[in-house]
Amino acid sequence: MRGGIAELKVRLKQAKAGELLYPHTAMKVGGPAELFIEADTSQKLVEAVIAAREIGVPYFVMAGGSNLVISDAGLSGLVIRYTACNLVADDLTLGCEGGLSLWSLVQEAGNRGWAGLESLAGIPGSVGGAVFGNAGAFGYSISDILESGIVLTPANTIETVGNDYFKFRYRHSYLKESGDILLSVKLKFKPGDKEALWQKMKEILTLRAEKHPPHDWPCAGSFFKNIEKAGEPYGKLAAGILLDKVGAKNLRIGQAGVYFKHANIIVNYGGARFADIRRLANLMRQKVFDEFGITLEEEIRYVDGSGRKQA
Ligand SMILES: Cc1cc2nc3c(=O)[nH]c(=O)nc-3n(C[C@H](O)[C@H](O)[C@H](O)COP(=O)(O)OP(=O)(O)OC[C@H]3O[C@@H](n4cnc5c(N)ncnc54)[C@H](O)[C@@H]3O)c2cc1C
């Protein structure tokens, strides 16, 4: 064990060496973490990040693993899986820790008859991951109702920040640039009708079930971002439409293949390699570029050691 890692292991007693990461991801790809810790309180998350920063060990914070394609070689340094999920409700406001599943939050709001998150029904992953990538669907995103967040800054201070701080845009937040770690959020809802909200959520879940692979087929949802374009539904030209036009549904490399019903979803058909997925994605992008002159950008995040911005 390297010096820094050994020192970190002494400081973080619950950290484990060699935890395989693929079971913690939706794509079911990813080798061992040199050191892995589950942070089931925000205090543990803060302690782990600060310890890694002080000792100079690279670290990566993940949660639901639904938007990640992790290297088969695994990750050096510390991987922290954030699972803290406390939730409090007050006056049309829900406050929760970032490790709470987004679906739990959506259901909580629906059960209270509070409107604002119902379009996000069925999006997997955590609230923290949703804020990081400004998750959304059907023209709505989490940024629409986020009032404030508590972040651990790169300077190791804990600060409460407002919506503006996150510089939200389509599938983007400032967290992608800054290295801030999101501990918790407050979301402000509008009064709604419980029955109507659940009706809408059920319709959305049905639509999603028709579009997406069955739950036990490993995938990371839409692989590429849509293209922002005025005049298109929700202001976006669907990457899936372009991919379909270039015949992407027939593409497969190794055990990684494009889903036959949705050209913007890559499925791991069993034992797909990180390199296969990346090559397949590059081929899909190239075909769209050759035909339309448009360069698709990944919505998912590759994590292979070299691309770890939080370190
Ligand atoms: C079947 C399927 C359907 C999907 N449909 C949609 C959809 O309709 N719309 C949509 O927007 N997305 C969709 N996604 C993508 C995914 O669900 C979202 O991106 C989700 O919000 C990611 O959350 P996570 O907890 O899984 O994050 P992870 O995959 O664990 O991490 C993603 C990124 O977030 C960062 N992160 C996580 N938690 C924190 C934190 N507390 N502080 C700082 N950074 C953090 C990680 O470092 C990482 O870079 C889909 C995925 C799947 C598998």
The ligand as a MOL file (V3000), in Angstrom:
LIG
                    3D

  0  0  0     0  0            999 V3000
M  V30 BEGIN CTAB
M  V30 COUNTS 53 58 0 0 0
M  V30 BEGIN ATOM
M  V30 1 C -32.0020 4.1490 -16.9930 0
M  V30 2 C -31.4940 5.5470 -16.7490 0
M  V30 3 C -32.2850 6.6340 -17.0970 0
M  V30 4 C -31.8300 7.9460 -16.8930 0
M  V30 5 N -32.6460 8.9900 -17.2320 0
M  V30 6 C -32.2290 10.2550 -17.0150 0
M  V30 7 C -33.0800 11.3620 -17.3340 0
M  V30 8 O -34.2060 11.2060 -17.8040 0
M  V30 9 N -32.6100 12.6170 -17.0950 0
M  V30 10 C -31.3710 12.8390 -16.5530 0
M  V30 11 O -31.0160 14.0050 -16.3450 0
M  V30 12 N -30.5470 11.8120 -16.2390 0
M  V30 13 C -30.9450 10.5370 -16.4500 0
M  V30 14 N -30.1180 9.4900 -16.1410 0
M  V30 15 C -28.7660 9.7700 -15.6280 0
M  V30 16 C -28.6540 9.7540 -14.0800 0
M  V30 17 O -29.7560 9.1390 -13.5060 0
M  V30 18 C -28.4930 11.1440 -13.5030 0
M  V30 19 O -27.3900 11.7830 -14.0520 0
M  V30 20 C -28.3470 11.0970 -11.9600 0
M  V30 21 O -28.7800 12.3360 -11.4960 0
M  V30 22 C -26.9440 10.8160 -11.4530 0
M  V30 23 O -26.9980 10.6280 -10.0360 0
M  V30 24 P -26.0800 9.5460 -9.3040 0
M  V30 25 O -26.3210 9.6350 -7.8580 0
M  V30 26 O -26.2770 8.2160 -9.9160 0
M  V30 27 O -24.6430 10.1150 -9.6390 0
M  V30 28 P -23.3100 9.2780 -9.9330 0
M  V30 29 O -23.4850 8.5500 -11.2240 0
M  V30 30 O -22.8950 8.5030 -8.7520 0
M  V30 31 O -22.2910 10.4740 -10.1590 0
M  V30 32 C -22.4590 11.3360 -11.2630 0
M  V30 33 C -21.5740 12.5670 -11.0370 0
M  V30 34 O -22.1180 13.3110 -9.9480 0
M  V30 35 C -21.0940 13.6150 -9.0160 0
M  V30 36 N -21.7050 13.6590 -7.6850 0
M  V30 37 C -22.5640 12.7560 -7.1420 0
M  V30 38 N -22.9180 13.1520 -5.9060 0
M  V30 39 C -22.2610 14.3180 -5.6620 0
M  V30 40 C -22.2100 15.2160 -4.5580 0
M  V30 41 N -22.9110 14.9960 -3.4350 0
M  V30 42 N -21.4360 16.3190 -4.6670 0
M  V30 43 C -20.7110 16.5620 -5.8000 0
M  V30 44 N -20.7180 15.7450 -6.8690 0
M  V30 45 C -21.4920 14.6440 -6.7980 0
M  V30 46 C -20.0800 12.4780 -9.1580 0
M  V30 47 O -18.7930 12.8880 -8.7470 0
M  V30 48 C -20.1340 12.2060 -10.6510 0
M  V30 49 O -19.2430 13.0480 -11.3350 0
M  V30 50 C -30.5480 8.1700 -16.3260 0
M  V30 51 C -29.7520 7.0710 -15.9590 0
M  V30 52 C -30.2180 5.7740 -16.1640 0
M  V30 53 C -29.3690 4.6160 -15.7480 0
M  V30 END ATOM
M  V30 BEGIN BOND
M  V30 1 1 1 2
M  V30 2 1 2 3
M  V30 3 2 2 52
M  V30 4 2 3 4
M  V30 5 1 4 5
M  V30 6 1 4 50
M  V30 7 2 5 6
M  V30 8 1 6 7
M  V30 9 1 6 13
M  V30 10 2 7 8
M  V30 11 1 7 9
M  V30 12 1 9 10
M  V30 13 2 10 11
M  V30 14 1 10 12
M  V30 15 2 12 13
M  V30 16 1 13 14
M  V30 17 1 14 15
M  V30 18 1 14 50
M  V30 19 1 15 16
M  V30 20 1 16 17
M  V30 21 1 16 18
M  V30 22 1 18 19
M  V30 23 1 18 20
M  V30 24 1 20 21
M  V30 25 1 20 22
M  V30 26 1 22 23
M  V30 27 1 23 24
M  V30 28 2 24 25
M  V30 29 1 24 26
M  V30 30 1 24 27
M  V30 31 1 27 28
M  V30 32 2 28 29
M  V30 33 1 28 30
M  V30 34 1 28 31
M  V30 35 1 31 32
M  V30 36 1 32 33
M  V30 37 1 33 34
M  V30 38 1 33 48
M  V30 39 1 34 35
M  V30 40 1 35 36
M  V30 41 1 35 46
M  V30 42 1 36 37
M  V30 43 1 36 45
M  V30 44 2 37 38
M  V30 45 1 38 39
M  V30 46 1 39 40
M  V30 47 2 39 45
M  V30 48 1 40 41
M  V30 49 2 40 42
M  V30 50 1 42 43
M  V30 51 2 43 44
M  V30 52 1 44 45
M  V30 53 1 46 47
M  V30 54 1 46 48
M  V30 55 1 48 49
M  V30 56 2 50 51
M  V30 57 1 51 52
M  V30 58 1 52 53
M  V30 END BOND
M  V30 END CTAB
M  END
